[in-house]
Amino acid sequence: MRGLYAAAAAFLVAGLGLRLAPMSVPRTDTAPPALPAATRLDVAPTSTSPAPRYDVIVAANIFSQDRTAPAVRFSPPGRAAAPTKPSGPTLKLYGITVGPQGAVALIDADPKIPGAEIYRVGDLVAGAALVAITDSTVTLAEPSGPLVLHLQPAQRRKP
C-alpha cells in the first residue's frame, strides 16, 4: 500500500513539474519549400482581377511566430463576399417597462446621443414608427416591412 502512495506522490511531483516548467517553442530556420512555377490554364478570365495565387497560401507557415495578419481577407473565387456592416443605424433594445402611462422601451437608436433613449408607441425610432411594445419585443414599421427588436436574456452575474 505504501508503494502505491509513493508512486502517486512521484506522479504528482512530476506532473506539477511539467505543468509549471516554462514551455519553449522550437524555432526552425529552414527556408520555405520551393514550389514549382504555376502552370497556365487556357481558360478565359471571368473578371478583371488577377487570378489568386494559391501556392503562396499553401507555402505559408500558419504556425509561425513571426506571422502577421493579411491586409485583405482571402475569399475563394465564386464565393459571396463577407457581409458588410449595415449602412443605417444599428438599433439595440435594452429594456421594456410598463407604467401607468403605458409601456416604454429603452432603445439605443441615435449614435449622436450616448446611451439609450426612451420611446413610446407612436414615436419615431431611427425614421421608423414604433407600433407595438410587448413584454420582450418592440415592433417598428419600416418601409421594407416590420422590424422586431428582441430583448436579450439577462446575463448571470458572476460573484
Secondary structure as the mmCIF struct_conf table of DSSP 4:
data_model
#
loop_
_struct_conf.conf_type_id
_struct_conf.id
_struct_conf.beg_label_comp_id
_struct_conf.beg_label_asym_id
_struct_conf.beg_label_seq_id
_struct_conf.end_label_comp_id
_struct_conf.end_label_asym_id
_struct_conf.end_label_seq_id
HELX_RH_AL_P HELX_RH_AL_P1 ARG A 2 LEU A 20
BEND BEND1 ALA A 21 ALA A 21
HELX_LH_PP_P HELX_LH_PP_P1 PRO A 22 MET A 23
HELX_LH_PP_P HELX_LH_PP_P2 THR A 30 ALA A 34
HELX_LH_PP_P HELX_LH_PP_P3 PRO A 36 LEU A 41
BEND BEND2 THR A 46 SER A 49
HELX_LH_PP_P HELX_LH_PP_P4 PRO A 50 PRO A 52
HELX_RH_AL_P HELX_RH_AL_P2 TYR A 54 ALA A 59
BEND BEND3 ALA A 60 ALA A 60
TURN_TY1_P TURN_TY1_P1 ILE A 62 PHE A 63
TURN_TY1_P TURN_TY1_P2 GLN A 65 ASP A 66
BEND BEND4 ALA A 71 VAL A 72
TURN_TY1_P TURN_TY1_P3 PRO A 77 GLY A 78
BEND BEND5 ARG A 79 ARG A 79
HELX_LH_PP_P HELX_LH_PP_P5 ALA A 80 PRO A 86
BEND BEND6 SER A 87 GLY A 88
STRN STRN1 LYS A 92 GLY A 99
TURN_TY1_P TURN_TY1_P4 PRO A 100 GLN A 101
STRN STRN2 GLY A 102 ASP A 108
TURN_TY1_P TURN_TY1_P5 PRO A 111 LYS A 112
BEND BEND7 ILE A 113 GLY A 115
STRN STRN3 GLU A 117 TYR A 119
TURN_TY1_P TURN_TY1_P6 VAL A 121 GLY A 122
STRN STRN4 LEU A 124 VAL A 125
TURN_TY1_P TURN_TY1_P7 ALA A 126 GLY A 127
STRN STRN5 ALA A 128 ILE A 133
BEND BEND8 ASP A 135 SER A 136
STRN STRN6 THR A 137 GLU A 142
TURN_TY1_P TURN_TY1_P8 PRO A 143 SER A 144
STRN STRN7 GLY A 145 HIS A 150
HELX_LH_PP_P HELX_LH_PP_P6 LEU A 151 LYS A 158
#
